[in-house]
Amino acid sequence: MELWKVCRAINNPIRLEMLRFIAQSPGRALNVVQVGDFVGLQKAAASQYLKLLATAGFVDVERSGKFVVCSCVKSSESSAGIIYEVLKTLFPKHNRVFVMGTKTGWHGELLPKINAFSFHLRISIMQELLQHGRLGFEQLQLNTKLPAKTLKRQLGVLISAGVVDPQESTGTGYNLSTQKDSLKDILVKCL
């Protein structure tokens, strides 16, 4: 599955919280109702969210009698498995119930980076910067074939997430950030 689709699956505080809850319950098979209760969702909505996480490769979902049981992916060979391994180290250890509508806390630190990688146009910009290094706006626009307005908007998202460093004022262009960040670094490696 493409990286942007994998990131889109966890680009949501509720799905990220579900993944954290499942990750912090190793060896314990959780059913949809338990996961839904933890994040405050009814069974049907929780099931849809878990289906997205399963499609992206973050969780395994199997039927066990009358229940649908989920557990975190065990393989670290896929993009989702590699990203999950890093996320596990970044998840807070508390196990309190998630409060819907919360935009602060640990979600606020991870979601901008995940969001940066959750759209195919931003992926193409980062791939150009990864391949060519520092590029000016015009060259980046030529390489990506994006309209100027679209490129500016997508660069804004990447810059605010700390994934791209702007150097346009000095005339040297844009480049991928060299600041150390475990999540950003692993996402760039998955490009």
C-alpha positions in Angstrom: 0.0 0.0 0.0 1.2 3.5 -0.8 2.8 5.5 2.1 0.2 8.3 1.9 -2.6 5.8 2.2 -1.0 4.2 5.2 -0.5 7.6 6.9 -4.0 8.7 6.1 -5.3 5.7 8.1 -3.7 7.0 11.3 -4.1 10.7 10.5 -7.0 10.9 13.0 -6.7 11.3 16.8 -9.4 8.6 17.4 -7.7 6.0 15.1 -4.3 6.8 16.6 -5.8 6.4 20.1 -7.3 3.0 19.1 -3.9 1.9 17.8 -2.3 3.0 21.1 -4.9 1.1 23.1 -4.4 -2.1 21.1 -0.6 -1.7 21.3 -0.7 -1.4 25.0 -2.7 -4.6 25.3 -0.1 -7.1 24.0 -1.1 -10.7 24.1 -4.7 -9.7 24.8 -7.2 -10.1 22.1 -9.6 -7.1 22.1 -13.0 -7.1 20.5 -14.5 -4.2 18.7 -16.8 -3.2 21.6 -13.8 -2.9 24.0 -11.9 -0.7 21.6 -15.0 1.4 20.8 -15.7 1.8 24.6 -12.2 3.0 25.2 -12.5 5.8 22.6 -16.2 6.5 23.1 -17.6 5.1 19.9 -20.5 2.7 19.2 -19.6 -0.7 17.8 -20.5 0.2 14.2 -18.3 3.3 14.1 -15.4 1.5 15.9 -15.7 -1.3 13.4 -15.3 1.1 10.5 -12.3 2.8 12.1 -10.7 -0.6 12.8 -11.4 -1.7 9.2 -9.3 1.3 8.0 -6.5 0.4 10.4 -6.6 -3.2 9.2 -6.7 -2.2 5.5 -3.6 0.0 6.0 -1.8 -2.9 7.8 -1.7 -1.6 11.4 -4.0 -4.2 12.9 -5.1 -7.8 12.3 -8.8 -8.3 12.6 -10.3 -11.8 12.8 -13.6 -13.3 13.6 -13.7 -15.4 16.7 -17.2 -16.9 17.2 -19.6 -14.0 17.6 -16.8 -11.5 18.1 -14.4 -9.6 15.9 -11.1 -9.6 17.6 -8.2 -7.3 16.8 -4.5 -7.1 17.6 -1.6 -5.1 16.4 0.3 -6.2 13.3 3.3 -8.4 14.1 5.3 -7.9 10.9 7.7 -5.0 10.7 8.4 -5.5 7.0 5.5 -3.4 5.6 5.4 0.4 5.8 2.6 0.1 8.4 4.7 -2.3 10.5 7.8 -0.1 10.4 5.7 3.0 11.3 3.9 1.1 14.1 7.3 0.1 15.7 8.2 3.8 15.9 4.8 4.8 17.1 4.9 2.3 20.0 7.9 4.1 21.4 6.1 7.5 21.1 2.8 6.5 22.6 2.3 7.7 26.2 2.2 5.0 28.8 -1.0 6.1 30.5 -4.1 4.1 29.7 -6.8 6.6 30.6 -9.9 6.8 28.5 -9.6 9.0 25.4 -11.7 12.2 25.4 -13.1 13.0 22.0 -12.4 16.5 20.7 -9.0 16.9 22.5 -6.5 18.5 20.2 -3.7 18.9 22.7 -1.3 16.4 24.2 0.6 13.7 22.5 -1.8 13.7 19.4 -0.8 17.3 18.7 2.8 16.3 18.4 2.4 13.4 16.1 -0.5 14.3 13.9 1.2 17.2 12.0 4.0 14.9 10.8 1.6 12.1 10.0 -0.6 14.6 8.1 2.4 15.8 6.1 2.8 12.2 4.7 -0.9 11.6 4.2 -1.4 13.2 0.8 0.1 12.1 -2.5 1.0 15.6 -3.7 3.1 16.2 -0.6 4.7 12.8 -1.1 5.7 13.8 -4.6 7.2 17.0 -3.3 9.2 15.2 -0.7 10.4 12.6 -3.2 11.7 15.3 -5.4 13.6 16.9 -2.5 14.9 13.5 -1.4 16.1 12.8 -5.0 17.6 16.2 -5.8 18.3 17.8 -2.5 17.7 21.5 -2.2 15.4 22.9 -5.0 14.1 26.4 -5.7 10.4 27.0 -6.0 10.4 27.2 -9.8 12.4 24.0 -10.2 10.2 22.2 -7.7 7.1 23.4 -9.6 8.6 22.2 -12.9 9.6 18.8 -11.4 6.2 18.1 -9.7 4.1 19.8 -12.4 1.9 21.4 -9.7 0.3 24.8 -10.1 2.1 27.5 -8.0 -0.9 27.9 -5.7 -1.1 24.2 -5.0 2.6 23.9 -4.5 2.7 26.8 -2.0 -0.2 25.3 0.0 1.4 21.9 0.2 4.8 23.3 1.0 3.1 25.3 3.8 1.8 22.0 5.3 5.2 20.4 5.1 7.0 23.4 6.6 4.6 23.7 9.5 5.0 20.0 10.2 8.8 20.5 10.3 9.4 18.1 7.4 10.7 20.7 4.9 13.0 23.6 5.7 12.4 26.8 3.6 15.5 28.6 2.4 13.7 30.6 -0.3 14.7 34.0 1.2 18.4 33.2 0.5 17.6 32.0 -3.0 18.7 28.5 -2.2 15.2 26.9 -2.2 13.7 24.1 -0.1 15.1 20.9 1.4 14.0 18.1 3.6 14.5 19.0 7.3 17.7 17.5 8.8 16.3 17.9 12.4 16.3 14.6 14.2 12.8 13.3 14.7 12.2 9.5 15.0 8.7 9.6 13.3 9.7 12.0 10.5 12.9 10.1 9.9 11.2 6.7 9.5 8.5 8.2 7.3 11.2 9.7 5.0 12.9 6.3 4.8 9.6 4.8 3.7 9.5 7.3 0.7 
